[in-house]
Amino acid sequence: MLNRQVVLKSYPTGVPLPEDFELIETSVAEPGEGQMLVRNLFFSLEAAIRSWLDGIANYFEPIPLGGAIRGPSVAKVISSHLDGFESGDIIFGLHHWEDYSLSDANTALLSKLSPEPDIPLSYYSGGLGGSGHTAYVGLHEIGKIQAGETVLISAAAGATGSMATQIANLRGCKVVGVVGGDDKATLITQTLGASAAINYKSCGDLKTAITDACPEGVDVYFDNVGGNTLDAALQCMKTFGRVIGCGMISDYNHQDNPTPIYNMWKLVERELTMKGFLLYTYMDKVPAASQQLHEWVRSGEIKILENITQGLPNAGWAYSEMMRGATIGKNVVAMDLRPEESL
């Protein structure tokens, strides 16, 4: 069988463009001992992928020119030589943008799913997958949120931010979201439960806008953006406040020239705690997070926002759209299955 792959054709300059990616065909690999062959069904488009496209190592090795793009996916096991997994299982793991991938025990984020028939399978690539788990773990394990606290969330209409907004609201917090458009501001206040929204593109001075929305100060800041938003938020924190370092999307498109942070002294002055985290370090917390998220989704208390692009050939375009800020919620690529294939 042929295996289509999306590979890195050129290192992006700034926002990745569709032409930075290329669709090629190769052979499907045979699984060896301790491996399984999986058919990818839904790809989760992650902002963090951008940090792997510049040829510079960070917490994962960079993707080389000509290399398949790495990304989390919901997949179906085709054949398995890996203990605990068998043909027909639905799994989640860090694979590649391709029809078929090999998985083994070292695959990051690897877990077996038990999808519920009344819940769209695509949800497990986002709101009931990495995005939801990241929001839940970040708020509870890093932010230690408590009812009655004020929680500020950047990129609050995005994949992780939209989940964090709803979770913090359900935990009895006052939630203020920072977003990049009036439509997103309306969404998070009227649909997701935020008490207030700040459109950073039109609010003027961001520190003043945060202070106006949070006059008592911010207890917990869930940072998906970094840069100027982080710099402003540090000035608005309460004493003993907590900053959750989840992502820094404002600098992903120009990592060689990151935005200076001028207000780090606030960490000392207000005795703040600032901690970054990666979900795969907290995989032992995922089962409890998943159980609670399922309950909220079933009850309708959480709404999962999805932006689904159909077909592997459109993955590069979809990623470009996300990285220029043109989308809302979780960005997913639904694989174009062959006539003989099924979910």
Wavefront OBJ file of the C-alpha trace (Angstrom):
o trace
v 0.000 0.000 0.000
v 1.075 3.571 -0.594
v 1.419 5.901 2.366
v 0.909 9.620 1.793
v 2.976 11.916 3.999
v 3.128 15.668 4.492
v 6.797 16.643 4.783
v 8.675 19.857 5.495
v 9.691 21.326 2.142
v 11.285 24.555 3.405
v 11.960 26.227 6.735
v 9.206 28.803 7.295
v 9.958 32.494 7.670
v 7.427 33.874 10.103
v 3.977 32.338 9.691
v 4.252 28.951 7.924
v 2.796 28.986 4.414
v 1.130 26.092 2.581
v 4.071 25.950 0.190
v 6.421 25.176 3.108
v 4.842 21.705 3.124
v 4.736 18.993 0.479
v 2.626 15.859 -0.002
v 4.646 12.816 -1.034
v 4.018 9.093 -1.341
v 6.059 6.290 0.228
v 5.476 2.655 1.143
v 3.654 1.593 4.278
v 6.138 0.262 6.838
v 5.737 -3.196 8.351
v 5.517 -3.261 12.164
v 8.315 -5.128 13.896
v 8.426 -6.722 17.323
v 7.058 -4.311 19.940
v 5.427 -2.122 17.279
v 1.987 -1.626 15.791
v 0.743 -0.182 12.524
v -2.009 2.394 12.925
v -4.299 4.199 10.477
v -4.491 7.873 11.374
v -8.043 9.235 11.513
v -7.827 12.758 12.980
v -4.784 14.989 13.397
v -4.586 17.606 16.108
v -2.928 20.760 14.760
v -0.725 22.137 17.543
v 0.910 25.547 17.769
v 3.913 23.811 19.354
v 4.645 22.116 16.015
v 5.923 25.501 14.828
v 8.884 25.227 17.223
v 10.001 22.051 15.417
v 10.086 23.643 11.946
v 13.180 25.857 12.305
v 15.848 23.159 12.465
v 16.561 23.883 16.151
v 16.135 21.276 18.899
v 14.002 21.966 21.976
v 12.082 19.388 24.015
v 11.755 17.378 20.766
v 14.198 17.032 17.907
v 13.515 19.409 15.001
v 11.824 18.118 11.874
v 14.431 17.977 9.086
v 13.809 19.157 5.559
v 12.049 16.305 3.803
v 10.929 14.842 7.122
v 7.310 14.013 7.896
v 5.551 16.555 10.119
v 5.112 15.262 13.659
v 1.746 15.683 15.337
v -0.746 14.037 17.717
v -3.452 11.903 16.184
v -6.404 9.697 16.921
v -5.748 6.446 15.090
v -7.027 2.889 14.628
v -4.722 -0.089 15.143
v -4.392 -2.148 11.956
v -1.950 -4.772 13.241
v -0.064 -5.037 16.506
v 3.001 -6.709 17.978
v 2.830 -4.443 21.040
v 1.539 -5.901 24.306
v -1.739 -4.378 25.430
v -2.868 -3.296 21.965
v -4.710 -5.237 19.283
v -6.257 -4.732 15.881
v -9.288 -2.457 16.015
v -8.210 -0.490 19.101
v -8.607 3.289 18.922
v -5.571 5.102 20.273
v -4.084 8.561 20.726
v -0.394 9.263 20.263
v 2.277 11.462 18.714
v 2.606 10.222 15.139
v 3.191 11.958 11.783
v 1.016 13.636 9.179
v 0.523 10.511 7.092
v -1.999 7.783 6.331
v -0.247 5.060 8.326
v 2.203 5.338 11.222
v 4.223 2.983 13.379
v 3.708 3.216 17.130
v 5.539 1.590 20.010
v 5.808 1.882 23.781
v 8.020 4.979 23.416
v 5.436 6.936 21.420
v 4.775 10.166 23.326
v 1.225 10.597 24.698
v 0.349 7.019 23.694
v -2.914 5.874 25.254
v -5.765 3.542 24.399
v -9.096 5.299 24.009
v -12.570 4.116 24.912
v -14.601 6.457 22.705
v -18.261 6.810 23.585
v -20.696 6.249 20.702
v -22.580 9.507 21.280
v -19.413 11.642 21.277
v -17.735 12.605 17.970
v -14.435 10.782 17.606
v -12.769 14.045 16.577
v -13.294 15.359 20.125
v -10.588 12.942 21.286
v -7.998 14.851 19.266
v -8.771 18.086 21.134
v -11.283 18.862 23.851
v -11.298 15.279 25.150
v -7.663 14.837 24.166
v -4.527 16.912 24.507
v -6.156 20.356 24.587
v -8.691 19.476 27.256
v -6.201 17.530 29.319
v -3.656 20.356 29.096
v -6.224 22.915 30.247
v -7.412 20.718 33.116
v -3.949 19.718 34.346
v -2.596 23.244 34.000
v -5.386 24.820 36.016
v -5.438 22.200 38.769
v -1.854 20.972 39.089
v 0.042 24.179 38.250
v -2.501 26.931 38.914
v -4.105 25.303 41.968
v -7.310 27.210 41.173
v -9.890 27.793 43.890
v -13.503 28.958 43.675
v -13.796 32.730 43.905
v -10.395 33.445 42.376
v -9.807 35.582 39.303
v -8.315 33.653 36.390
v -6.892 35.423 33.331
v -6.529 33.309 30.183
v -4.784 34.336 26.976
v -5.787 32.915 23.573
v -9.063 32.207 25.344
v -10.899 31.281 22.133
v -8.208 28.819 21.050
v -8.016 25.058 21.513
v -6.599 25.005 25.036
v -7.813 28.457 26.044
v -11.456 27.726 25.241
v -11.326 24.630 27.428
v -9.496 26.437 30.245
v -12.086 29.232 30.141
v -14.947 26.792 30.639
v -13.183 24.682 33.263
v -12.242 27.695 35.393
v -15.805 28.991 35.131
v -17.205 25.607 36.216
v -14.839 25.658 39.206
v -16.427 28.901 40.381
v -13.729 31.328 39.246
v -14.143 34.740 37.688
v -12.683 34.284 34.193
v -11.297 37.048 31.989
v -10.126 36.078 28.524
v -7.672 37.820 26.218
v -8.559 37.275 22.547
v -7.742 38.650 19.099
v -11.087 39.846 17.737
v -14.546 41.072 18.674
v -16.131 37.840 17.416
v -13.916 35.857 19.771
v -14.727 38.227 22.633
v -18.442 37.679 22.078
v -17.943 33.919 21.888
v -16.118 33.522 25.191
v -18.494 35.775 27.130
v -21.786 34.610 25.657
v -21.001 30.922 25.094
v -18.027 29.865 27.233
v -18.828 31.604 30.516
v -16.114 34.261 30.726
v -17.031 37.276 32.843
v -15.173 39.643 30.541
v -13.109 39.629 27.360
v -10.228 41.831 26.243
v -9.520 42.240 22.520
v -5.796 42.901 22.583
v -5.933 44.233 19.012
v -8.218 47.141 19.921
v -7.999 47.665 23.687
v -5.092 50.103 23.668
v -2.788 49.598 26.650
v -3.139 45.932 27.625
v -2.098 46.397 31.251
v -4.784 49.039 31.700
v -7.379 46.805 30.064
v -6.500 43.889 32.356
v -6.602 46.157 35.408
v -10.020 47.471 34.391
v -11.364 43.927 33.942
v -9.651 42.617 37.095
v -9.583 45.571 39.535
v -8.912 43.236 42.463
v -5.924 41.685 40.646
v -5.300 38.322 39.009
v -4.862 35.183 41.114
v -3.991 32.824 38.250
v -2.789 33.624 34.737
v -3.002 30.794 32.183
v -0.442 31.856 29.596
v -0.781 30.509 26.059
v 0.788 33.543 24.399
v 3.891 34.888 26.182
v 5.425 38.100 24.836
v 3.636 41.378 25.466
v 0.612 39.663 27.002
v 2.743 37.915 29.620
v 4.598 41.173 30.299
v 1.321 43.005 30.896
v -0.184 40.211 32.998
v 2.803 40.118 35.359
v 2.008 43.694 36.373
v -1.588 42.758 37.262
v -0.982 39.736 39.478
v -1.980 39.563 43.129
v 0.617 38.751 45.759
v 1.203 34.970 45.775
v -0.405 34.701 42.314
v 0.397 31.786 40.005
v 1.405 31.942 36.349
v 0.810 28.774 34.299
v 3.316 28.590 31.430
v 1.512 26.547 28.762
v 2.616 28.129 25.483
v 4.118 31.240 23.910
v 2.440 31.375 20.534
v 3.252 35.068 20.001
v 6.905 34.124 19.476
v 6.547 30.788 17.678
v 6.719 32.438 14.258
v 9.945 34.343 15.080
v 11.825 32.273 17.644
v 15.146 33.804 16.656
v 13.959 37.208 17.906
v 11.732 36.622 20.961
v 9.818 39.472 22.603
v 11.656 40.928 25.622
v 9.985 40.530 29.019
v 10.555 43.615 31.156
v 8.498 42.901 34.265
v 10.056 39.749 35.715
v 10.780 41.691 38.917
v 7.086 41.218 39.714
v 7.910 37.579 40.468
v 9.941 38.809 43.434
v 7.912 41.860 44.398
v 4.639 39.924 44.576
v 6.098 36.519 45.478
v 4.606 34.917 42.393
v 4.946 31.319 41.274
v 5.591 30.836 37.560
v 5.883 27.304 36.221
v 5.927 25.857 32.744
v 4.648 22.377 32.019
v 4.353 19.770 29.277
v 1.386 17.444 29.371
v 3.357 14.241 28.855
v 5.070 14.843 32.221
v 1.656 14.615 33.895
v 0.192 11.572 32.142
v -0.743 10.067 35.522
v -3.211 12.944 35.933
v -4.918 12.361 32.577
v -7.392 9.604 33.606
v -9.025 11.803 36.269
v -9.042 14.767 33.888
v -10.617 12.663 31.148
v -13.343 11.347 33.441
v -14.344 14.836 34.565
v -14.233 16.278 31.055
v -16.455 13.474 29.760
v -18.995 14.231 32.494
v -19.045 17.914 31.591
v -19.368 17.209 27.859
v -22.185 14.702 28.389
v -24.068 17.174 30.614
v -23.598 19.999 28.110
v -21.654 22.090 30.634
v -18.652 22.170 28.301
v -18.877 22.927 24.603
v -16.033 21.725 22.417
v -15.179 24.144 19.634
v -13.789 22.530 16.487
v -12.520 23.780 13.168
v -12.233 20.662 10.987
v -10.349 20.576 7.679
v -11.050 17.610 5.421
v -8.201 15.683 3.825
v -4.484 15.181 4.422
v -3.514 17.254 1.329
v -5.006 20.313 3.048
v -3.075 19.922 6.309
v -0.411 22.520 5.425
v -3.053 25.096 4.483
v -4.990 24.406 7.681
v -1.858 24.802 9.784
v -1.020 28.102 8.101
v -4.526 29.413 8.784
v -4.235 28.501 12.448
v -0.807 30.069 12.885
v -1.958 33.392 11.437
v -4.782 33.497 13.982
v -7.663 33.039 11.548
v -9.429 30.214 13.390
v -11.436 29.578 16.550
v -11.280 26.531 18.808
v -9.516 23.275 18.078
v -8.052 22.806 14.601
v -8.340 19.236 13.354
v -7.544 17.510 10.065
v -9.967 14.690 9.268
v -8.255 12.094 7.125
v -9.722 11.294 3.722
v -10.341 7.567 4.040
v -10.417 5.184 1.096
v -13.727 3.553 0.086
v -12.790 0.249 1.696
v -11.794 1.897 4.984
v -13.999 2.934 7.880
v -13.674 4.510 11.315
l 1 2 3 4 5 6 7 8 9 10 11 12 13 14 15 16 17 18 19 20 21 22 23 24 25 26 27 28 29 30 31 32 33 34 35 36 37 38 39 40 41 42 43 44 45 46 47 48 49 50 51 52 53 54 55 56 57 58 59 60 61 62 63 64 65 66 67 68 69 70 71 72 73 74 75 76 77 78 79 80 81 82 83 84 85 86 87 88 89 90 91 92 93 94 95 96 97 98 99 100 101 102 103 104 105 106 107 108 109 110 111 112 113 114 115 116 117 118 119 120 121 122 123 124 125 126 127 128 129 130 131 132 133 134 135 136 137 138 139 140 141 142 143 144 145 146 147 148 149 150 151 152 153 154 155 156 157 158 159 160 161 162 163 164 165 166 167 168 169 170 171 172 173 174 175 176 177 178 179 180 181 182 183 184 185 186 187 188 189 190 191 192 193 194 195 196 197 198 199 200 201 202 203 204 205 206 207 208 209 210 211 212 213 214 215 216 217 218 219 220 221 222 223 224 225 226 227 228 229 230 231 232 233 234 235 236 237 238 239 240 241 242 243 244 245 246 247 248 249 250 251 252 253 254 255 256 257 258 259 260 261 262 263 264 265 266 267 268 269 270 271 272 273 274 275 276 277 278 279 280 281 282 283 284 285 286 287 288 289 290 291 292 293 294 295 296 297 298 299 300 301 302 303 304 305 306 307 308 309 310 311 312 313 314 315 316 317 318 319 320 321 322 323 324 325 326 327 328 329 330 331 332 333 334 335 336 337 338 339 340 341 342 343
